[in-house]
Amino acid sequence: LYLEYRKGKIGIEGGQGVNDKTFSNDSRNLKGALSLIDQRLTIDTLDGDAIERLVDDIMRRVSASSSNGLSERTANNYICELRRMLNWAETARAA
């Protein structure tokens, strides 16, 4: 649902929307972050401790010397997009 919401923002002007490239990058970053989460978890089970463990796991993967590691910038992008999705989910649940 979140990606559908973000896709709906494409083309909206006045600082309220996103362009195609931004949407594509945000989608890729979110999918990268979510690929590191246990697939059995649901968003309502992601409490503060689970989110902190996920962020720690992402940051542990930062390694410039490893071909399997993430760059610090990519890790930060994953975390930022995950945070954006969780903020959206919290707002949507409150509405």
C-alpha distance (Angstrom), angle and dihedral (degrees) to the residues before:
residue distance angle dihedral
L1 . . .
Y2 3.78 . .
L3 3.79 93.4 .
E4 3.80 89.9 48.9
Y5 3.81 88.7 52.4
R6 3.82 91.1 49.7
K7 3.81 91.7 45.9
G8 3.80 88.3 54.7
K9 3.82 88.1 60.3
I10 3.82 93.0 62.7
G11 3.77 110.8 117.8
I12 3.80 97.6 10.1
E13 3.78 108.6 135.5
G14 3.77 133.9 -153.0
G15 3.80 95.6 65.7
Q16 3.81 93.0 -65.3
G17 3.80 99.8 99.4
V18 3.78 142.4 52.6
N19 3.78 133.9 -126.6
D20 3.81 125.3 -123.7
K21 3.81 94.2 -98.6
T22 3.81 92.8 50.9
F23 3.79 91.1 48.8
S24 3.80 90.9 49.2
N25 3.81 92.6 49.5
D26 3.80 93.0 45.1
S27 3.81 91.0 49.5
R28 3.80 91.8 49.8
N29 3.81 91.7 48.7
L30 3.80 93.2 48.5
K31 3.80 92.4 48.0
G32 3.81 89.1 49.3
A33 3.80 91.9 51.9
L34 3.81 93.9 44.3
S35 3.80 91.2 49.6
L36 3.81 86.7 67.8
I37 3.82 93.6 55.8
D38 3.78 124.2 91.2
Q39 3.82 102.3 -100.1
R40 3.82 91.5 -137.3
L41 3.81 91.8 66.2
T42 3.76 120.0 97.5
I43 3.77 124.2 -153.1
D44 3.81 92.4 -108.0
T45 3.82 90.0 58.7
L46 3.81 92.8 56.0
D47 3.78 99.9 102.3
G48 3.79 124.4 171.2
D49 3.81 93.2 -85.1
A50 3.80 93.5 50.5
I51 3.80 91.4 48.7
E52 3.81 91.4 48.2
R53 3.83 90.2 51.1
L54 3.80 90.0 50.1
V55 3.80 92.7 50.2
D56 3.82 90.1 47.3
D57 3.81 90.3 49.8
I58 3.80 91.5 50.6
M59 3.80 91.5 49.3
R60 3.83 91.4 48.0
R61 3.79 87.9 59.7
V62 3.80 91.0 60.7
S63 3.75 105.9 109.7
A64 3.77 126.5 144.5
S65 3.79 92.2 -165.3
S66 3.80 97.6 52.8
S67 3.79 123.6 77.6
N68 3.83 88.2 -149.9
G69 3.79 94.0 50.5
L70 3.77 127.1 96.7
S71 3.76 123.3 -119.2
E72 3.78 114.7 -115.1
R73 3.80 89.6 -113.7
T74 3.82 92.8 52.5
A75 3.81 91.0 48.0
N76 3.79 89.9 50.5
N77 3.83 90.5 48.9
Y78 3.83 90.3 51.2
I79 3.79 91.4 50.5
C80 3.81 94.2 45.8
E81 3.80 93.1 50.6
L82 3.81 92.1 45.5
R83 3.81 88.8 51.6
R84 3.81 90.6 49.6
M85 3.82 91.1 52.1
L86 3.81 92.8 47.8
N87 3.81 91.4 48.8
W88 3.82 89.2 50.3
A89 3.83 90.8 49.3
E90 3.81 91.9 49.8
T91 3.82 91.4 49.6
A92 3.81 91.9 45.9
R93 3.80 91.3 50.1
A94 3.81 92.2 49.9
A95 3.82 92.0 51.9
